Amino acid sequence: MAIVGLDHIQIAIPEGGEGKARAFYGDMLGMHEAPKPDNLAPSGCWFERGSVSLHIGIDPDFMPARKAHPALLVDDLGALRDRLEAAGYEIDDGKPINGYSRCFSFDPFGNRIEFMERV
């Protein structure tokens, strides 16, 4: 037995937050909404871009993930930072990591998201 990959990451949001999730993950980050299986619809939403699959799930006892986070690889961190800042999202550079430019931000629900670009 061996782990051979990562299928998806799930992020929790509060009930009724799908519209804000679509605006952030779809419009702001450029991910495409993926269809969900009928037995999992209608709550939440799924997004994909390339090999990245991000599932947004409803948690009735939602608390934002302020430390745990996905780290998304991007191809133009500067442009994404500018876009996030222009939309009013907080940016935190964090500590440097060799081989990457990176920053952290938060989705509309307060979940921490890391953005990384290989340099």
GIURMO-V189737 format. One record per residue. N is the residue number from 1. OMEGA is omega in whole degrees, -180 to 180 (none if undefined). Layout:
# GIURMO-V189737
<<N;OMEGA> <N;OMEGA>>
This chain:
# GIURMO-V189737
<<1;176> <2;172> <3;-173> <4;180> <5;179> <6;-177> <7;-179> <8;173> <9;176> <10;176> <11;180> <12;174> <13;178> <14;178> <15;179> <16;-176> <17;-175> <18;180> <19;177> <20;178> <21;179> <22;179> <23;-177> <24;-174> <25;179> <26;-174> <27;-176> <28;-175> <29;177> <30;176> <31;-179> <32;178> <33;-179> <34;178> <35;176> <36;174> <37;-177> <38;-177> <39;177> <40;179> <41;11> <42;-175> <43;-179> <44;178> <45;-179> <46;179> <47;178> <48;170> <49;-175> <50;-179> <51;-178> <52;177> <53;-176> <54;180> <55;178> <56;-176> <57;180> <58;176> <59;-179> <60;177> <61;-172> <62;170> <63;-178> <64;176> <65;-176> <66;178> <67;178> <68;-175> <69;168> <70;173> <71;-176> <72;176> <73;179> <74;-178> <75;177> <76;-176> <77;-180> <78;180> <79;179> <80;177> <81;-180> <82;-179> <83;179> <84;-180> <85;179> <86;179> <87;176> <88;179> <89;178> <90;177> <91;176> <92;-178> <93;-177> <94;179> <95;-180> <96;174> <97;-179> <98;177> <99;-178> <100;158> <101;-178> <102;173> <103;176> <104;171> <105;-179> <106;176> <107;-177> <108;-177> <109;-180> <110;177> <111;-180> <112;178> <113;176> <114;177> <115;-175> <116;174> <117;177> <118;178> <119;none>>
